[in-house]
Amino acid sequence: MNNANAVLVVKFKSEHSPEKLMEAINDYLETFRNVPGLIQKYYLAEEETHLASGFYIFDSRESRDAYWNSDLAKKVPSIFGVVIETIRVEKYDIPMILND
């Protein structure tokens, strides 16, 4: 991941059942594969609380911010059944990668 420079983490509680959430994830895999500058996206489920997270790795801050301001990002709450008051968004730079 030599060109990884920015991270976006979106944490939330979903109204969807785990099965419906997986269905939504599968329905949008190709859409997310085509996000400009998105190197990798991890779909996470916290073991104890069952909170869901999207962990996105981008090639640049600009790509990350362009995604976050895109129509697709605006659809994320409806796609994944986000309980709006639970959403937390974190943006990080990547100053170093341990193993590349």
Backbone as ProteinMPNN parsed JSONL, in Angstrom:
{"seq_chain_A": "MNNANAVLVVKFKSEHSPEKLMEAINDYLETFRNVPGLIQKYYLAEEETHLASGFYIFDSRESRDAYWNSDLAKKVPSIFGVVIETIRVEKYDIPMILND", "coords_chain_A": {"N_chain_A": [[0.827, -1.194, 0.0], [1.831, 1.278, -0.875], [0.922, 3.724, -1.878], [-0.964, 4.616, -0.066], [-2.471, 7.132, 1.736], [-4.442, 8.375, 3.255], [-7.131, 7.962, 5.582], [-10.495, 7.052, 6.226], [-12.886, 6.634, 8.673], [-15.972, 5.357, 9.426], [-18.284, 5.019, 11.821], [-21.129, 3.371, 13.208], [-24.444, 2.609, 14.416], [-26.602, 0.191, 13.125], [-29.878, -0.052, 11.756], [-30.523, -2.27, 10.424], [-30.818, -5.849, 10.312], [-28.181, -8.245, 10.974], [-28.072, -9.937, 8.724], [-29.441, -8.491, 6.723], [-27.78, -6.287, 6.57], [-25.424, -7.469, 5.565], [-26.403, -8.183, 3.079], [-26.82, -5.654, 1.952], [-24.173, -4.767, 1.897], [-23.05, -6.602, 0.066], [-24.58, -5.958, -2.206], [-23.518, -3.493, -2.914], [-20.82, -3.81, -3.439], [-19.416, -3.643, -5.966], [-19.896, -0.987, -6.618], [-18.468, 0.396, -4.612], [-15.941, -0.557, -5.227], [-15.313, 0.969, -7.384], [-14.85, 3.564, -6.563], [-13.105, 6.513, -6.986], [-9.687, 6.655, -6.175], [-9.953, 5.101, -3.889], [-8.389, 2.671, -2.143], [-8.74, 0.452, -0.489], [-11.406, -1.027, 1.34], [-12.67, -1.842, 4.444], [-15.158, -3.7, 5.964], [-16.512, -3.614, 9.06], [-17.494, -5.191, 12.148], [-18.186, -4.608, 15.415], [-17.447, -6.706, 18.073], [-18.693, -6.867, 20.706], [-20.634, -4.766, 20.942], [-21.848, -4.741, 18.497], [-21.719, -2.642, 16.767], [-21.366, -1.152, 13.581], [-18.8, -0.514, 11.168], [-17.142, 1.317, 8.63], [-14.064, 1.128, 7.181], [-11.974, 2.937, 5.413], [-9.392, 3.167, 3.034], [-7.515, 5.504, 1.4], [-5.854, 6.95, -1.484], [-5.18, 9.595, -1.194], [-5.771, 12.664, 0.653], [-7.442, 14.309, -0.796], [-8.872, 12.533, -2.462], [-10.209, 11.095, -0.482], [-11.772, 13.134, 0.689], [-13.261, 13.933, -1.528], [-14.763, 11.635, -1.981], [-16.22, 11.592, 0.477], [-17.834, 13.796, 0.163], [-19.437, 13.047, -1.889], [-22.259, 11.869, -3.898], [-22.662, 9.146, -3.451], [-21.612, 8.742, -0.828], [-23.462, 10.244, 0.559], [-25.629, 8.592, 0.365], [-25.029, 6.506, 2.024], [-26.152, 6.364, 4.724], [-28.846, 5.517, 4.191], [-28.421, 3.184, 2.675], [-27.045, 1.429, 4.435], [-28.63, 1.45, 6.669], [-28.213, 3.328, 8.735], [-28.36, 4.539, 12.017], [-28.839, 7.7, 12.567], [-28.125, 9.41, 14.759], [-26.104, 7.99, 15.918], [-23.848, 8.022, 14.385], [-20.378, 8.321, 13.759], [-17.653, 10.003, 12.514], [-14.371, 9.747, 11.43], [-11.303, 11.111, 10.413], [-8.115, 10.426, 9.124], [-4.591, 10.915, 8.584], [-1.954, 9.08, 6.984], [1.024, 8.676, 8.191], [3.024, 6.745, 8.145], [3.631, 3.366, 7.131], [3.763, 0.195, 8.512], [4.307, -2.484, 7.435], [4.911, -3.077, 4.127]], "CA_chain_A": [[0.0, 0.0, 0.0], [2.737, 2.41, -0.973], [0.24, 4.979, -2.179], [-1.998, 4.89, 0.936], [-2.143, 8.378, 2.424], [-5.537, 8.923, 4.055], [-8.107, 6.992, 6.078], [-11.797, 7.506, 6.684], [-13.57, 5.622, 9.47], [-17.359, 5.729, 9.691], [-18.823, 4.076, 12.802], [-22.549, 3.631, 13.402], [-25.362, 1.523, 14.717], [-27.484, -0.027, 11.984], [-31.233, -0.555, 11.987], [-30.625, -3.529, 9.693], [-30.355, -7.103, 10.907], [-26.882, -8.615, 10.385], [-28.285, -10.513, 7.395], [-29.788, -7.423, 5.786], [-26.575, -5.473, 6.423], [-24.557, -8.199, 4.637], [-27.023, -8.069, 1.76], [-26.509, -4.303, 1.468], [-22.738, -4.752, 1.586], [-22.86, -7.337, -1.189], [-25.212, -5.22, -3.299], [-22.748, -2.297, -3.259], [-19.384, -4.087, -3.577], [-18.871, -3.087, -7.218], [-19.967, 0.473, -6.53], [-17.335, 0.865, -3.812], [-14.698, -0.886, -5.942], [-15.086, 1.983, -8.405], [-14.666, 4.903, -5.987], [-11.773, 7.01, -7.339], [-8.71, 6.825, -5.103], [-10.173, 4.167, -2.786], [-7.49, 1.527, -2.27], [-9.309, -0.679, 0.23], [-12.454, -0.737, 2.317], [-12.963, -2.939, 5.348], [-16.453, -3.652, 6.63], [-16.219, -4.127, 10.399], [-18.57, -5.325, 13.132], [-17.606, -4.682, 16.756], [-17.943, -7.956, 18.654], [-19.569, -6.735, 21.875], [-21.753, -3.829, 20.753], [-22.375, -4.967, 17.153], [-21.643, -1.437, 15.953], [-20.762, -1.366, 12.272], [-17.854, 0.508, 10.74], [-16.467, 1.247, 7.34], [-12.685, 1.594, 7.306], [-11.605, 3.213, 4.029], [-8.017, 3.614, 2.822], [-7.461, 6.27, 0.155], [-4.539, 7.358, -1.961], [-4.91, 10.993, -0.838], [-6.837, 13.399, 1.355], [-8.373, 14.823, -1.806], [-9.77, 11.426, -2.841], [-11.063, 10.824, 0.686], [-12.753, 14.214, 0.842], [-14.167, 13.885, -2.681], [-15.726, 10.567, -1.691], [-17.095, 11.958, 1.591], [-18.774, 14.804, -0.329], [-20.085, 12.503, -3.082], [-23.631, 11.364, -3.799], [-22.611, 7.815, -2.847], [-21.469, 8.887, 0.631], [-24.733, 10.755, 1.089], [-26.567, 7.464, 0.369], [-24.586, 5.5, 3.001], [-27.125, 6.132, 5.801], [-29.989, 4.708, 3.77], [-27.939, 1.873, 2.217], [-26.635, 0.582, 5.554], [-29.569, 1.58, 7.785], [-27.52, 4.044, 9.812], [-29.091, 5.317, 13.014], [-28.095, 8.944, 12.37], [-27.542, 9.968, 15.986], [-24.981, 7.163, 16.384], [-22.738, 8.07, 13.436], [-19.136, 8.997, 14.13], [-16.773, 10.044, 11.36], [-12.994, 10.079, 11.79], [-10.389, 11.229, 9.269], [-6.721, 10.293, 9.538], [-3.5, 10.845, 7.619], [-1.098, 7.917, 7.201], [2.401, 9.131, 8.108], [3.921, 5.629, 7.942], [3.03, 2.023, 7.099], [4.729, -0.745, 9.081], [4.665, -3.517, 6.451], [4.403, -2.719, 2.8]], "C_chain_A": [[0.866, 1.25, 0.0], [2.026, 3.734, -1.162], [-0.899, 5.296, -1.206], [-1.601, 6.119, 1.745], [-3.231, 8.914, 3.341], [-6.536, 7.825, 4.401], [-9.385, 7.724, 6.461], [-12.419, 6.354, 7.456], [-14.968, 6.153, 9.766], [-17.943, 4.643, 10.587], [-20.291, 4.418, 13.048], [-23.268, 2.383, 13.894], [-26.303, 1.422, 13.527], [-28.848, -0.513, 12.454], [-31.412, -1.924, 11.342], [-30.223, -4.716, 10.571], [-28.978, -7.402, 10.314], [-27.023, -9.177, 8.972], [-28.586, -9.435, 6.355], [-28.579, -6.502, 5.551], [-25.606, -6.154, 5.449], [-25.109, -8.142, 3.215], [-26.708, -6.712, 1.141], [-25.038, -4.198, 1.083], [-22.495, -5.43, 0.247], [-23.436, -6.608, -2.391], [-24.352, -4.058, -3.794], [-21.252, -2.545, -3.41], [-18.8, -3.45, -4.833], [-18.876, -1.571, -7.205], [-18.767, 1.002, -5.761], [-16.001, 0.529, -4.469], [-14.338, 0.201, -6.957], [-14.97, 3.401, -7.863], [-13.244, 5.373, -6.317], [-10.885, 7.21, -6.105], [-8.885, 5.889, -3.924], [-9.333, 2.917, -3.034], [-8.116, 0.283, -1.657], [-10.413, -0.183, 1.149], [-12.676, -1.991, 3.131], [-14.338, -2.684, 5.965], [-16.25, -4.329, 7.976], [-17.477, -4.207, 11.249], [-17.911, -5.506, 14.497], [-18.252, -5.844, 17.501], [-18.953, -7.771, 19.777], [-20.806, -5.888, 21.612], [-22.475, -4.032, 19.426], [-22.459, -3.679, 16.335], [-20.938, -1.782, 14.646], [-19.799, -0.223, 11.972], [-17.425, 0.242, 9.315], [-15.1, 1.861, 7.534], [-12.133, 1.705, 5.889], [-10.159, 3.696, 3.972], [-7.95, 4.255, 1.432], [-6.025, 6.627, -0.213], [-4.182, 8.791, -1.569], [-6.06, 11.572, -0.013], [-7.901, 13.86, 0.377], [-9.362, 13.749, -2.242], [-10.735, 11.112, -1.714], [-12.157, 11.874, 0.794], [-13.74, 14.255, -0.32], [-15.204, 12.786, -2.473], [-16.721, 11.035, -0.632], [-18.123, 13.017, 1.189], [-19.581, 14.317, -1.533], [-21.531, 12.084, -2.814], [-23.656, 9.986, -3.146], [-22.502, 7.903, -1.33], [-22.752, 9.395, 1.265], [-25.797, 9.659, 1.167], [-26.224, 6.43, 1.449], [-25.596, 5.3, 4.127], [-28.313, 5.275, 5.377], [-29.562, 3.307, 3.339], [-27.723, 0.929, 3.393], [-27.514, 0.74, 6.792], [-28.975, 2.29, 8.986], [-28.513, 4.748, 10.726], [-28.3, 6.624, 13.139], [-27.435, 9.465, 13.639], [-26.367, 9.15, 16.517], [-23.748, 7.293, 15.505], [-21.551, 8.861, 14.003], [-18.198, 8.877, 12.937], [-15.4, 10.502, 11.819], [-12.15, 10.102, 10.523], [-8.959, 11.216, 9.794], [-5.807, 10.421, 8.325], [-2.7, 9.592, 7.949], [0.357, 8.373, 7.068], [3.396, 7.998, 7.819], [3.126, 4.327, 7.904], [4.098, 1.041, 7.543], [5.21, -1.76, 8.056], [4.069, -3.16, 5.108], [4.856, -3.724, 1.779]], "O_chain_A": [[0.648, 2.169, 0.79], [2.481, 4.761, -0.658], [-1.722, 6.164, -1.497], [-0.536, 6.151, 2.362], [-2.972, 9.823, 4.13], [-6.757, 6.892, 3.629], [-9.359, 8.853, 6.951], [-12.477, 5.229, 6.96], [-15.129, 7.256, 10.289], [-18.083, 3.492, 10.173], [-20.665, 5.59, 13.092], [-22.763, 1.265, 13.797], [-26.748, 2.434, 12.985], [-28.961, -1.277, 13.412], [-32.345, -2.654, 11.675], [-29.384, -4.585, 11.462], [-28.638, -6.868, 9.258], [-26.177, -8.916, 8.116], [-28.053, -9.463, 5.246], [-28.39, -5.999, 4.444], [-25.025, -5.484, 4.595], [-24.342, -8.06, 2.255], [-26.373, -6.621, -0.04], [-24.701, -3.606, 0.057], [-21.805, -4.882, -0.613], [-22.851, -6.632, -3.474], [-24.441, -3.677, -4.96], [-20.482, -1.589, -3.5], [-17.773, -2.776, -4.754], [-17.957, -0.94, -7.727], [-18.116, 1.95, -6.201], [-15.026, 1.258, -4.286], [-13.175, 0.328, -7.341], [-14.992, 4.354, -8.641], [-12.278, 4.698, -5.962], [-11.283, 7.847, -5.13], [-8.039, 5.879, -3.029], [-9.542, 2.198, -4.011], [-8.038, -0.806, -2.225], [-10.361, 0.933, 1.665], [-12.85, -3.077, 2.578], [-14.63, -1.581, 6.429], [-15.857, -5.495, 8.029], [-18.401, -3.409, 11.097], [-17.158, -6.459, 14.703], [-19.478, -5.946, 17.549], [-19.976, -8.456, 19.797], [-21.908, -6.256, 22.017], [-23.593, -3.549, 19.249], [-23.175, -3.618, 15.335], [-20.023, -2.605, 14.619], [-19.968, 0.892, 12.465], [-17.357, -0.9, 8.862], [-14.986, 2.994, 8.002], [-11.857, 0.695, 5.242], [-9.751, 4.539, 4.771], [-8.283, 3.628, 0.426], [-5.119, 6.609, 0.62], [-3.01, 9.166, -1.607], [-7.167, 11.035, 0.007], [-9.097, 13.813, 0.666], [-10.555, 14.02, -2.376], [-11.924, 10.891, -1.942], [-13.33, 11.543, 0.97], [-14.914, 14.572, -0.13], [-16.387, 12.982, -2.755], [-17.93, 10.894, -0.814], [-19.177, 13.12, 1.818], [-20.328, 15.091, -2.131], [-21.962, 11.963, -1.667], [-24.565, 9.684, -2.372], [-23.228, 7.208, -0.618], [-23.088, 9.014, 2.386], [-26.752, 9.771, 1.935], [-27.048, 5.568, 1.755], [-25.882, 4.153, 4.469], [-28.74, 4.398, 6.127], [-30.271, 2.338, 3.613], [-28.158, -0.222, 3.364], [-27.179, 0.218, 7.856], [-29.21, 1.894, 10.128], [-29.399, 5.465, 10.261], [-27.227, 6.652, 13.74], [-26.292, 9.92, 13.593], [-25.703, 9.568, 17.466], [-22.701, 6.737, 15.835], [-21.71, 9.909, 14.628], [-17.977, 7.784, 12.415], [-15.271, 11.514, 12.509], [-12.268, 9.223, 9.668], [-8.629, 11.894, 10.767], [-6.183, 10.089, 7.201], [-2.761, 9.096, 9.074], [0.875, 8.45, 5.954], [4.487, 8.252, 7.308], [2.09, 4.197, 8.555], [5.211, 1.047, 7.018], [6.415, -1.881, 7.833], [2.86, -2.965, 4.981], [4.53, -3.596, 0.599]]}, "name": "protein", "num_of_chains": 1, "seq": "MNNANAVLVVKFKSEHSPEKLMEAINDYLETFRNVPGLIQKYYLAEEETHLASGFYIFDSRESRDAYWNSDLAKKVPSIFGVVIETIRVEKYDIPMILND"}
